[in-house]
Amino acid sequence: MLAYRHAFHAGNHADVLKHTALIQILEHLNTKETPYRVVDSHAGAGSYSLSSVAARKKGEHRQGVRAIWQSADAPPAVAAYLAAVRSFNPDGVLRHYPGSPALARHLMRAQDDLRLFELHPTDHRLLQAEFGPARNTQVFQADGFAGLRGQLPPPSRRGLVLIDPAYEGVADYGAVVEAVSEGLKRFAQGTFMVWYPKVHKPQSARLAQRLKAIAPKGWLHASLAVQKVDAQGFGLMGSGVFVFNPPHTLYERLHDTLPWLCAALAQHEGASQLLEQHRV
């Protein structure tokens, strides 16, 4: 299905969680000089204007990045996230939101390489225009699940695989489990980060347990539930990130971050957060 476009959701509470974790992982990878590869399975357009028709339609960024934009007491991981977003808004006015590809390229070094997959023709065209000419970057109009096979393992045996499909249909949940399972066989030491939506679907509720079952080494699971669903039970309650082979620093960084984000982004009194990990 190709109906989903992230421009309608850029900068929402799910992006805040996903990109806060993403930046922590990339900063950890940067502590060693050895090159690494980042693979984004569902890259979208890469970056977004918050004044676009799509972004203004629902204005989800107002309950996401904009809600914490002026925060002076943000914990270190959130401060790093806000600093990265501010680099795309140098005058201090929040007009542009960097997607995962833009944040990755912003933090990666000259020796690292980036691989971006996007099937939607419009978003692929935008992605190619902005990222295609960049050094050590390749953009593919292809199925990101299938595309992982040709990218793993990277020559340096270091890297991050970000898997964050639209989950428009229930098939994506199974495809995520299959893609990670296959990816770990090829690149057992790699860091894999799966983003998923917290919605009223049994597949969403079961995904974390399914991922735990295929984790050969350590894992970390973080989630936020900050938004009420509508009267029919529809809507994005929150989101989660599940990280295979997480940096040893990630749990500590998120330990104080999640309660702060939960309080800052909560849209109702029942908002909640979860952080758990397993070390081998």
ABEGO torsion letter per residue (X at the ends): XAABBAAAABGBAAAAAAAAAAAAAAAAAAABABBBBBBBABAEAGBBBAABAAAAAAGAAAABAAAAAABAABBAAAAAAAAAAAAABAAGBBABBBBAAAAAAAABBAABBBBBBBABAAAAAAAAAAAAABBGBBBBBBBAAAAAAAAOBBAAGBEBBBBBBAGABAAAAAAAAAAAAAAAAABAABBBBBBBBBBBBAAAAAAAAAAAAABABBBBBBBBBABBBBAAGBEBAEBBBBBBGBBAAAAAAAAAAAAAAAAAABABAABBBBBBBBBX
